[in-house]
Amino acid sequence: MGKNRYDVKRGHFENIEGDKLSELMEDKFGKVKKEDDKLIVEDEGAIASLEVWTEGRTGLWVNIKMNQDVDSETASETISKWNDFLEEATGFTAKARKKRAKKKAKEKG
């Protein structure tokens, strides 16, 4: 999936500032380690590695690498956790994130 930036809903950043983002990640994915300003999860379900960091109060950066060698049940559970995490972290549903991404792509090109 690679490196992506997700908008954070206006007024929602307070839900992930300080240790709250780390706590959310730990709740969804398990053990989280911190390196520099990045929060990292490794070998969790279909996630080989996940790095998350914030950009100001409006952006959440994510660098994710998936493990393709998992069964379909594990993959499905991981995708569900991933979508739950992004919704709680950004304040936007999957549908809203997709709509915003399409709008940005249209504006760029």
C-alpha positions, -999 to 999 in steps of 0.1 A, spaced: 0 0 0 29 23 7 30 58 20 -2 78 22 -15 110 38 -49 111 53 -67 143 63 -78 146 99 -113 160 103 -114 195 117 -116 195 155 -108 158 156 -70 160 162 -75 163 200 -86 126 198 -51 115 186 -27 141 201 -2 132 227 -3 95 236 -38 90 223 -26 79 188 -3 53 203 -31 41 226 -54 38 196 -28 18 176 -21 -5 206 -59 -11 210 -62 -21 173 -29 -37 165 -11 -47 197 24 -37 207 36 -3 194 71 10 195 82 46 190 111 57 168 117 94 164 82 108 158 69 76 143 47 49 159 55 14 146 37 -19 145 53 -50 131 40 -85 122 3 -80 132 -22 -100 112 -17 -92 75 4 -61 84 42 -67 79 50 -32 91 31 0 98 45 34 106 22 63 116 30 99 123 12 132 123 17 163 102 6 194 121 -30 191 132 -45 182 98 -27 152 85 -19 116 94 9 99 75 9 62 71 35 39 56 22 4 55 35 -29 41 12 -59 39 21 -95 43 6 -113 13 12 -148 28 -18 -149 52 -51 -167 50 -82 -149 38 -97 -148 74 -66 -130 87 -66 -106 58 -102 -98 63 -98 -92 101 -67 -70 94 -86 -49 68 -115 -44 93 -91 -33 121 -73 -10 96 -105 7 85 -116 10 122 -82 25 131 -83 50 102 -119 61 110 -111 66 147 -78 84 139 -90 107 111 -127 111 120 -137 101 85 -154 69 74 -140 48 46 -166 62 22 -157 98 32 -119 91 28 -125 76 -6 -146 106 -17 -119 131 -4 -91 111 -22 -111 112 -55 -117 149 -52 -80 156 -45 -69 134 -75 -94 153 -97 -80 186 -86 -44 175 -93 -49 162 -127 
